[in-house]
Amino acid sequence: MSWWLLALLLLQTPVAGPLFYVEAAFVNRCGSPSVCDFVCDCWDCSDENQCGYQKESQALGTPFTCDFEDGTCGWEDISTTAYRWSPAQASTSTRGPEPPFDHTLGTDMGWYMTASKQRAKPSAAARLRSPPLQEAAAACEIRAWYHLWGSGLNETQTPLTLELSQGHRTITLWQSPPGRTYSWRELVAYTGRIQGTFQITFSSTQDFSSTTQLALDDVEFRNCGFPRKAGGPQTCGAEAFHCQRGSCIAKDRVCDGTADCRDGEDETSADCDSFMACSFEEDWCQWTATSWLRNTSLHLGLTLAGPLRDHSTNSRKGFFAYVDTESPDLQEGTAWLSSPTLALVPNHSCYLVLYIHLHGLNSNSLHIYAQTAEAMQHVWSRTGDLGNYWFREKVDFQVAQKFKIIIEGRRGMGHGGSIALDDLRLSPHCQVQDTPLPTPPPLEPSRPPCAQGQFACSRGKQCISLEQVCNFEAECDDRSDEQQCGMTDFTSDPGGWMDISVGRLRWNTSWLNSVGPVFSLQEGPGQMFSMARAATPVLGPSGLGCALQMDFTTGPHGFLALAIADESLGTRWWAWFAQGNGSAAWSEATVPLGAWKRPFQLELLATEDIGSPRAPLPLAISSISFVNCSTKALASASQAQLSCNFETDWCSWYLEQSNGFDWKRSSSQGWTMDHTTGSGSFLFVDPSGPWTRGWRARLISAPQTAAAAAAAAAAAAAAEVSCISFWYRMDGPQIGTLTLKMKEAGESEQVLWTRTGSDGAVWHREFATISPKPGQNYQVIFEALRDGFLGRIALDDITVTPGACTAQQRCSFEADDCGFSGPGQQEWQRQNGTGGWGPPVDHTIGEPEGHYAVVSTSADKLPPGQVAVLRTQTFPPLLRTHCVTFWYYLSSSEPGSLIAYVEEEEESGEQTGMLSLDPAQEAAWRYGSFVAKVQGRWQVVFAVGGASGGPASYVALDDLSVKEGGCSKPGSCDFESGPCGWSKPHGSWYSWDWKEATTPLRSPSPKEDHTLGTKAGHYAYVDVAVLGLGKSMARLVSEPLAPTLGSCLTFHYHMDFLGRGSPAELRVKLTGTQGERAMWSATGHQSRTWVNQTLLVTSLVEFQIVLEATSGAWASSGVIAVDDVRYAAGLDCASPPGGQAAGSSSPPQGPVVGIVVGIVSSVLLALIGAAACCLWKRRATRERMAEEEGSDQGFDNIAFRDDRIILPEMAPDAASA
């Protein structure tokens, strides 16, 4: 590194924000006098850094963009109160109005700007200003993404505005629409041509009592620079205008009211005097207005839909013509603007250039007619919401007679919206005539056949409500209410698709040889360089199974996308897109749309280079159809069973669309194998997928009926209660939440089951009881939340059977009480940490919102001698030994006693596996476990005894689990059936996973575990490649352990990295009330095999062991794995078994003798256990298969189990040996 770059980094002033040297970007290394003018003058474009944008966003790949990942790009907070802008980063641990992820990366690692929530004086403004910018072109667009949420928002507030200031002049470019949106929402603002220096300011206004949360990300300046001449002036064609700085523009864009040349000579040439121009600054010129009005934005005020400025002067003082759509005097809802009498010069073109403003209402429209003495010829029209700016239109006239141009503004159905005109320019060959045009006979006003708010069917006198039009169900006898809704083959017209393009491309119908009528792109009259857009009318509601089918070609280099616009939220997201790959082949696409409330619209977006020699086949669409979009389409499927293994299709499950975060069906390749066969299909969600910005992915069943489900099962009425079982997988260092819900018709959703965070890279089976009201329609919903971004969630083998589920083997109390019962007057209750008493956070998610079971042990609630009992549901008899684990919390003052045991349901009521727990030094969640080995039906019982506690005395329970196998000792784990008492600590740490050693061929994970030495064994691991830089660490901590003067910790670790210089590191630490202490670490490549490590542990206070993995100073690929963690309390690692400790002069006595005897016994037991391991595994496998074959809970995986150990049968001689 050169000395000057090092000095630049060292002298850098620290800022609050991303952990990079963000202000060290090179700026203007060539000394260009034209900085921040959207044109690269330096070879490295450094003259366009720190301009409110950088030369390029590395994350997005877009030029002249600030994504705030590497700093603020020169944006400066100029607020004068405590309400200010500052960099911020999302966090999965925060809950509230803050965005859960940034827009650039879509994760909690990304940065954005936020307006602080500090209390300020009433109506305080936070202002964020750009550096000085220069020379914006007429096509300049400012795009940004904002997040706006808060209870204080209403329909009239505009808490965010974008302003442009130049000298003493300030104009508003954009203001936020009413309402709020939790997702990121795009703003688009247009500057118009700006000469000289200017600045951009984002301003947020908030009241003292408001709780509005505002965030800003990905500010992009698009098409703001003038074309840069390369290698000297361009050679312009005969039909082009040559600018002084070398660029060329089309002749029909000269004298059109938009300066396309940087110096503006295309609008100041002598030819412009021959145009009949009207800017409405002084009067109506030669135009005659009927119901049109002249006014300025200054007088009209800043309305949500009206123009914020005029086009001629680009200021609030400039005049324009507009239609007052709210006026009751607007006859027939139309206004006319009439030109003088005109005549065409023979063999020349006559055209009108005008700038229109259509915004705020999709049904408002503009129409242009050529009126002759005999007739009124319709020439042009535009309908829809084009955006809050003035957009160029060009209309050609080919009329043999004298005529007048009639511009009609027509108010649509609904209220509000803007219809406005400015800068009308008639070409010189439209010559004004002195002879007036004979007045045509007056048109007889046609009486509408239907009342306002109704739709007139094409045939007959049938009228229906407008809400029934385009709802995917034909209400008219002639089906005319569904004929202009987007379903078409383009034979006669666009079928309801309206072109709403504002750039130099537009949609139109055309004829394509060998294909026929198509919907394709043509040159457009607009001044922008944006994609062509076409929209349907307002649609909806749609059904769950709704999909769009389309026959299309992108051509060799075109781009085509389908977007869904939600009018109620003002949001738009891409549901599908296709990119040309050099082929002109036709394709068919089926795009799931899902259920949407009315109103929503579909949009087609496309672009291609139509200025180059035409490709063999341009971008085109030949047909569009809707499939199963009626809300009644699934009525025939209402009795469909929910059971599905997803091997061939989705069965009766459907997607609820959510901004790109959706369930996907995948085959068993790469990430994991399915549960059904090991080579089939399953469903999954990937929260870190490209352009995934949604908050939740929902999988919804077809409507079910309780009575129908019972009939299908040929069961009694009691079978209206059913049990749904499913297999799921949640793994990754930071994965979110999976929830199972039930939604009854007309009722709110009910949570049946939920799980948050990594649960190991294995398949788990869970159950939930569905108990709808008799005969009530209901739906089942699987919902995945993006409150974690690294990992995946998978789902497979859903089964529904009659009757309630058996006792749950895992209970976190997040969804319900898991069927636990507490007989007697001493009441256990399920609550979260916000109840005012009990643990402040639960153990499952470590948040105040998490739930647990708790009982008060205060003297008045539970006097001494009384016991509060909590029982699980009844479990079936056990064929093998199981381990019961749970987490408990004893208050710091007189919590009483806690006893946990197993009680058989036999007459004897025998109690086994009893575990008695005493109050500890510190109130915290602690781990308990005991072995259950019973022959009959049984329950787990928790008994809490009173001890004259105070008002704040209590005992709480969380995360009960019943697993096959024995229990591990405190601090120890072989990870064969789970992480034992080890877990992720609360906070923003990443998680360790545990998995089976069977991995894909190219995976860097160990191919065998250490415990069994086979692919069937399990271990804990971290994929350091996904951790990012060294600030991200994954932690795995043991349960709290008692103070020790000397205990032995042994474990095996695996660190095999392809790059031997990897900075990845594994650390072992101790943490407790006295802080953290590092014990050991290993960095980089260690070995291709498992390595043993032994550590002596000492602590004077209660402590936890921490396994910490980090990728180090730079990203690297590889896996850190740990297996067979053994903690021997009271055992000095240096003491030989049965002998003296090193340096000791006296033999061990008392407890030490017991420890040594215990060690010897443990070694002998270990040898015996190793010899019997294979026999036990074989017997366990046979018993498990027999048990599962007898179960009627649905699909099972006999051919392949990702979370089971299946050893081959042993030969008889091997078994006897």
Steps between C-alpha positions, in 0.01 A plus 500: 500500500642837400578756770242751382216246508610384845504862620155554356372203698677600821383860486145390436255644754288225658129523433200319638403251237641209302824354625700600194724794423199649335623853433825381342355461150717667241353830385588679174846354447529673161414848626192538279315834535170321434440287807164349596345564158407136434771467234829318558794726406775314687618162377379340824187721527627630833358844414159341563569372852359653819228679300203364692588191301810300416611425145345156549331291766706183528210314660237602245718548193330830412689824423455830685344327802541527875418179683645626833701177537832687478395829658265789447629594150522864602144538630497743793253532783404870527227460762469769766333288772560167667295341225781407259616259229769242575630168362336191645504125464210259536499240773302181543502556875302826477124487470290798408461745212866482393564326169602138563749515210653756269405523133846457346591161644162405637658390830591640839857551377403789274499871580253779435422852621236551764334796666555465873212451742618758753238727646506838333294814497166483318528456124877462504667433166794269434678607183756302299674700227715389209829663395474757218405336171522638146305494175216250521362385166129517423469122537655497849328268747571473871405161636522390859344247736337604825342329797220684677314361798333642805175533688499876455459488122167596346352557158612863476853487635799517265786430740764470226567749220773534238599855409733662250661830591687734266602837635198645678256275316369174646259265327339183627577206275311231692301445816405174666149373427254447786510195718790288611682199375708256702691379197750704303324723249648670194479871435557644153553874451585697188716811511444633150782692332707680765773736386784587734550384858225358720450279806251230599347478848298224666286657768300317767250677724380339820278613784611481861262215579558305178663158495573499129806301390660617176791341314664578164717277281640458147481855365563485124542780245392345171547654153602831655812563290524623145654264243877518506669536164760234438777555249369835378163613368256238375395481138129580494263375230301722272194473726690581821592823677867552588568646847801724552657254745486220244184301574213438256125517560202419281350784297154458654651568843623843398289797618284265708534670838771264630867594480680186381829679425698599808522862388133507396557600137236252382239726666644838399559452128327726247276213392323508835334833416286326238337273759169611652594465867284558806637480854187652659721749685305803373172368363344222297688608186279406206334211676139512625425341835176344618521391865881511488664737753833684515687505826830439681612253764566798724132588501365147497727387781692174529234236450572130497396456137530845340809639324775612736628748235443588138705368210596825323685663791540191726374708793194542718438844347457369146154465345336196346153388394313254718163341560344534844387141535328574829281777355126422486475735201704270279232411242495138395831474687689645200690817410591611146792704373462602134768622259442757224404368159795320341599361164785270404769606258493235228772234514611613845437373849287684749541405865429628847746465789346540845593420859236323702451438871284196588543394859308377801217305334526215251176579319563868410583545133595740222368474145587689181265536205526652153173685448396576142180654372347154464639285777707458813791258447664344804879524458668427835429421866682429826349343811649412835733632767825595328673654802533843654679680217455647153550247223553571134249381241502543123183468292507491117210622288414389150182687411420604143250768603519798727475392859533593860687312770278418798676398822255337735565440870267232629441431867497133588316303762611591848615817664795730452790451269671746271432589135727781378676634187798723432728609215283432196707527180358470147747427221541762224309295244182525706397836358242717673210596273314829505179339381315353794393141490123451453346402829392136487150412611483461879531149628198368678612423853485128550325394812707242684317168512611434858525702818825643627719230648362236266628327189287462188525157340555509124170340404162578641431721796677301769687708761742368760710662770843627400643286780390194301694599189828311448446276803566183294131405509263588212203689640372628164313253285730589210812483723590854394599588859800268465599572140727801564682368805829376353404158363548527124663372183536858368294422188285813511643715779735489803231328707504757778876553521563876516834643395626721784853545370665838547824436313631433154343155484132413513271198469270460200330230299660402170512219244791261497557279198445130564356583841211739454385774738737567789561752776845646441721805547513808280678831518333728751469879515606545863812683617601236758714190449292269717357162412174467310205431731149370438240443770170321535191669643435453869463128571386279782440335720694196380507148635783303654569297188505800267771493235582684178604309190684680223650412161793731435843555358756742636687500174877452514568790736170621645382512859144426613350506850161467667428708809211510745395846619305522825302824481403496867867500609648678202754221461622313195707184481624279221334160489694373199756604239684361198823615337594444136779248452571544131210281392181610326305190608148528639436390856206446731502626858262426785528762773326427834308807613316364802229672700483879483237733635346757272639734376820379339647525152744303287775678310716393208844660495739459210798646321705424190719690260259573217732763356749237382437282194198290582562154631343201322223516761444792737357481850132414473205338679243302301250402771422546867250299704396460862464156662297423815483867595140504621461487876255214435753300299605293802147422610523159334827438685363586843493133598856444387723328749794699630736205502780555251857384444560752214652233277298597193328832579373731772183298565242736654754749633540848351731798528410835642720739302734713712757714319726221381524309829305186412496129555664311216484135401844344460651165421754333729809664362775699666362632824317199642313182416126480532347307785269273302747299292831681527488584130159664462361851540422726790410863566743761627555871549832680469501833689826605337396429142571765234263797528304341782347796680175364640435456869303174502447201271163332541384160380120475521281195463183481295192577713400205715176416676508320833198285417640420156830395647321266737294349220809446292651309786181299556516590867251623757418860574782507749739471210444867424813523712800388296873475538740651250853366497786632290874477464701820506861608491643831623874545478747781452689740724212749500169354391158646574164368617267228373140512621198276443165680514131430451263758352126452542271694269432841646736444794856607578786260448583257780859386562523122533878458510810716456878466504774767478870463425722219387381151589781300343557388143267201543133429438270528802143379535238709674127472569215742563132444571248674273166559671277736300141572587266230366420556135719811483718564196866537587845512346839388626797733452875444519669837546876563482627834628816679385613583853820317412696511175760223494368149451191331361170359614361184339168317521400149390255215555192675636238257632154554649328220694178490705516560873717706729878469499687307765709679762750744356861397546617860485333804649619861492168656613524742207176386336301362795534307826569172313215332687672535838262497795535624855232355729422675824462858611864586435483628145778465249469743214652557160633853454782705351761723658287814478256384768667696783615191691682185404820474295562812288566284190417145402761240418381408149562830324653703783252785453238661726241390241591134551272274705552259788300332780524660844345463843513747787659366820413799717370415844144608420488304173695190603535468878765267648386140481297546185611380160425635151504214249539527120444188290572433137262309279520123524774332299473147357715223649871518428684226318833658581659737746421868444645820639274773635658845480366841593608850598391650828525840667491548879450852628778649705291526819340196663380319187419182685592153377466336159478126446466336158416133450323243284172357621356184346128480438474154652319440826822519693567857380870424526729804488837458328782712367456757776708818481503746790622854428608752759524880466826612342726796562360706214155520344543369146370236263656166591504157343352189655485143376420151621451154351153355438468122467145375549284220364154657518339830405664788684519872565771745596408676822645823639425564867578837660488534878435827677755657737347821635611696196443867439289661228785458248554128565432257219611192306492492119544223241582508131612281209401154616635220281471123504764328288605143444822397672675577823573839649836666472694627798511877564726673250535186288352399165566262211235676281348171386145599596542875531708767668419375854527792743695712254317783325543837330526779758249781490608796291613562145738203483480256212407139572692178479322217320516129553473254217562155368840441342337399169568808286505590130821404321631856474413597856794595724331334798657194665389181328496303828424601854731419791256317727410217262762561236235457230292711264199430719649683797428860596707799607468876559631729228517854359540584132733798533443600136162649591621691805648789304778705657649442842243704687250216448535212743307182567470387860399178671485511881454230757241503775613682818761295686597509867820672619805277483859510618597263222292307244591340171355598163578287197366529148587416142507764229536498123648797305590398146521801265592491133679831538763423761525870581137524615450740794203300635531443872354273767510630857406355837399747770345506843226750577335587829413786732867606505516536121660291229834323499673348195637150558617376162484570126602351166530691173495385139561154368576245773455153359301291255386284793349553843739652755471441876531788747503489880463806723509553876202710615503709818244755615410642840147585385231328300593502132423381149736360239495686167593357161553795267564485123590792276613535140775743596619818333382398154247258361606142439328174420502200724339341804593498868361189668501374860403158637508298821517781754567349843499700823618311808418705808771490768746306286845648454606431141864456615414228754574145380205270565545339840831676562625824648465835342819646365691669775287353779664343807196332644257249354156625407245462774131553561309630198806468279506123557138490393580695188785265411284194560232661289748558220614138503141383502418736215786362292385144557141592422617679187680185381194287569280757331721509191481122472123507527452806279443315175263248659302781665479699178372197310235427761400866524457517124276194496288629790470844344387357168246283674372794701474727196333233288230482762439874490215645294629857509587510130806497276823357628840457347620143510732522200693796630518684830716806528461504876530129576791256545439181303776241511503190278411164644794321663597149395413232758864418566576870549215534741608200705858619498 
